[in-house]
Amino acid sequence: MRNFVLFGPPGAGKGTQSALLLEKYHLKHLSTGDLLRSEIAQGTALGLEAKSLMDQGLLVPDSVVIGMIEKLLDDHRDAPGFIFDGFPRTQAQALALDELLKIKGESIQGMLALQVDDEELLNRILLRGKESGRSDDQDPAIVRNRINEYNRKTAPLIDYYRGQNKFYPVQGIGSIEEIFSHLCRVIDSI
Ligand code: AMP
């Protein structure tokens, strides 16, 4: 199995690039943001709990997202590998992911970290909010909260993966095709 964490702040292009990567490498895409939005759309209790936090730009509790990932790994035992998008976002999630994969005799091959500066991120997110109608992309105060959550709780994961020699920075500015080719070059070299 080939398992990669596609990493980066909100608006870095993780969703866009995941769609291209899974087509080329035939990997299964696991986006906790998409899973949570689907729970909200279905009106489940989990969705209701998550929505109030997501609407404020805050992270959903670790236990909720770890439970979702555990179930999906079980549901897709035959997948040739996974692209984790938007997960892990905290140290507890990274540790849980390593444990869950270890039980299956698997591991993460690399954290592909898209590098985009803050100003570009804010512009991209607000544009995406206009185009997609995603409520947490439309309000600059919520977007700022999400970037703060990223800087406080998620960015430290770079050190976690660097400590395992799995940190691969990738230039996240340029055309979609250019960024995709940077990512492919890194994946092919791992
Ligand atoms: P995303 O689509 O990845 O930008 O996620 C949208 C929102 O869902 C985030 O702002 C969080 O509120 C929540 N979320 C998604 N993934 C996670 C995660 N791994 N841990 C905690 N909260 C998450």
Boltz pocket constraint, residues with backbone or C-beta under 6 A from the ligand:
constraints:
  - pocket:
      binder: B
      contacts: [[A, 10], [A, 32], [A, 33], [A, 34], [A, 36], [A, 50], [A, 53], [A, 54], [A, 57], [A, 58], [A, 59], [A, 60], [A, 61], [A, 62], [A, 65], [A, 85], [A, 86], [A, 87], [A, 88], [A, 89], [A, 93], [A, 136], [A, 146]]
      max_distance: 6.0
